[in-house]
Amino acid sequence: MRTITPAELKQKLDNHEQVQLIDTRDPVKFQECHIEGAINIPQIDIPDSLDQISTEGLVVIYCLYGMKSEAPYLYLREKKGYKNVVILEGGLYQWAADIDQTLAVY
């Protein structure tokens, strides 16, 4: 599985590279906190939401800790042929610890 660290993602965002952030958590949790610019597509809704997922640039999938991102990643890469998909290492929790300590992650 391909991953990206929070620091690598921040650098890409700071450089204004084409990156789509997909938060696969529950909508309530997404409303409570998420990475700025992310869209919310709960894991179960990925198959019905392909029209919202970019085929250009990098697609970064994240959940709270990164473990539940594997299923959407595998679905997009292996079943749908997306080549530009990665998982955020450590998920939102690691992003909050390393990059944005203002996020109330729990």
Summary of the structure (lengths in Angstrom):
residues: 106
radius of gyration: 12.5
end to end distance: 25.4
largest distance: 36.4
contacts: 310
relative contact order: 0.24
helix: 43%
strand: 17%
